[in-house]
Amino acid sequence: MRLYAWWSSMPRPGRTGWTRVIFGAGYLLWFFKARLFEVGPEITRKEWFVCVGMLVLIILGTINIRMAEMRERRQGTLPLVDPNVRSRK
């Protein structure tokens, strides 16, 4: 239940960023475990392309998370200001 509350309270860009990071990391873990470190058929150019794409996905997800945090911090009230006053835009 805590995970659901944490996920629901997060802004949409943050959720998108975490989804990208988790999906990309999951694929890379599978790729390293099942394809790179195991004996089997040769890894095709398409699989390498997808692997690099997942690295880019993780980078974009991280950027999304950081931008969401910066946006959330910027829209909050300033320190030493009455919290009942309307927040800065």
Buried (B, 14 or more C-beta within 10 A) or exposed (E): EEEEEEEEEBBEBBBBBBBBBEBBBEBBEEBEEEBEEEEEEEEEEEEEEBBEEBEEBBEBBBEBBEBBBEEEEEEEEEEEEEEEEEEEE
